[in-house]
Amino acid sequence: MTRRERARLIAQYAAGYDEVVRALEGFPPGKLTARPFRGKWTAAELVHHLADAEMTGAIRLRRMLVEDRPVIYGYDQEAFASGLRYQERAIAPALEAFHAARATTLQLLETMSDAEWARPGWHTERGPFGPELWLRLAAAHARNHAAQIARLRAAVTGKAKPAKRRRGARR
């Protein structure tokens, strides 16, 4: 991975929390646990998942930075969703945990050396797993779930998200 690509992914990672917050704007609080798409997670489940995945990912990166060839264990996100009662808990603390874990991890990402970026780990489900692969996955994670939350908001409110204006486009 080039430094330029790394910088682009770090910027995408940094923007992830704000993308999720924007996706939640206008989401009726009473509809956060609505399931308009059968078999898909609700907005509440997605927010709790983001918090748990972010905290887990933060520890994974830290272990890769300080341990020699750490084993990175996968986890069952469906078991987390049901066992940790994602549908029953308020999302505000989860958003705070997501934000804090992402902010402190961003501090590390912005100061890592080339040698740190090259440190190897081993993921129990993916095999070889280092900080660069971690960043590729983490950078896209919040953005993907923010888009899901926006689709859920549109489904429960009947209002689509307004299209972004292109630069120079007329109103």
Secondary structure, DSSP 8 states (H G I E B T S, - for coil): --HHHHHHHHHHHHHHHHHHHHHHTT--GGGTT---STTS--HHHHHHHHHHHHHHHHHHHHHHHHSSS-EE----HHHHHHHTTTTTS-SHHHHHHHHHHHHHHHHHHTT--HHHHT---EETTTEE--HHHHHHHHHHHHHHHHHHHHHHHHHHHS--------TT---
